[in-house]
Amino acid sequence: MSNDDKNNLDVLIESLKDDDAEKRKEAAEKLGETGSVDAVEPLLDALTDDNPQVRFASAKALGKIGEPAIDPLVLILKNEEGNIRRYATLALKDIRSDKVVGLLVEALNDDDWSVRKFASKALGEIGDNAAVDPLIDTLTDEDWGVRVAAVKALGDIKDEKGIDPIKKARRAATGDKEFKKACNKALKKIQK
């Protein structure tokens, strides 16, 4: 890394602490583009920023940096409160490594419903068949949003193994038109 690059990186890291949320967001985005390992720690800190756009930009930046961010993001998933864990899940999804799929599967059992929901969505977007059985188990989650996310994820993965469990969940959801609609959409995707 040249001195100019190092100076630029330092300026961006310092900008993550600016009073202006827009400047913090831009700094996070640019740090993601650098791909620098030195940006990981400051971006992790920014996941707790007061501004949701800054948190989102930081999560996306960590996703771009990739592998070096996995272990610290896992620590967040295991030790922090719900809001920061949601952003850690978002960052992990973008990394798309085999290691990440296992971590997101673990997150399906998190105490926080929103982490389970984010993990379900992320697994659907990654599309790894290793997530099918855990997502099938999530079809009986106590939280409606988590169940819907799991159904959509199974539709996105398009593994035929999900057909019967989705039909069973659809039958069990008496009177829940929205859930049944999500099930029907997922089944159409799988059966194409």
C-alpha positions, 0 to 999 in steps of 0.5 A: 500500500502506497503512502497516498493509499494509506493516507486516503484510508486514514482520512476515510476511517476518520470520516466515519466519525464525522458529525454529518451522517451523509459523510459517514455513509460515504466514508463507509461505502468508499472503505468497502471499495478499498477492500482493505483489511485495515477498514474492517475494525472501524466498519465494525464499530460503525455497525452501531452508528446512530444512523441506519443508513450508515449502519447499512453502508458499513454492513455492505462495505464489510460484505465487499471486503469479504473473508477478513471480515468473517471472524469478527462478524461471527463474534458479533453474531454470538455476543452482541444485541439484536440490532447489530446482529441484523447488520452482521447477518447482512454483511455475511450474506454478501460475502458468500463463502461456504463458511458463511452458510453454516454461520447463517444456518446457526443464526436460524436458532437465534433468540432474536426473531429479526436475526432469524428472519435476516438469516433466512432471507440471506440463505435464500439469496445465497441459494446453497442447498445445505440450507434447505433442511434447516430452513424446512425446520424454520417453517414452524418458527413461532414468528410469522415473519420468520416463517414467511422468510423461510418459505421465500428462501426455500422458493429461491433455492428451488430444491424439490425437497422443500415442496412437501414441507411447504405444502404441509406448512400451507395446510397448517396455516388455516386462515392466513391468506398472506402466508398461503400466498407466500407458500404458493409463490415458493412452490411455483418457483420450485416447480418451474 
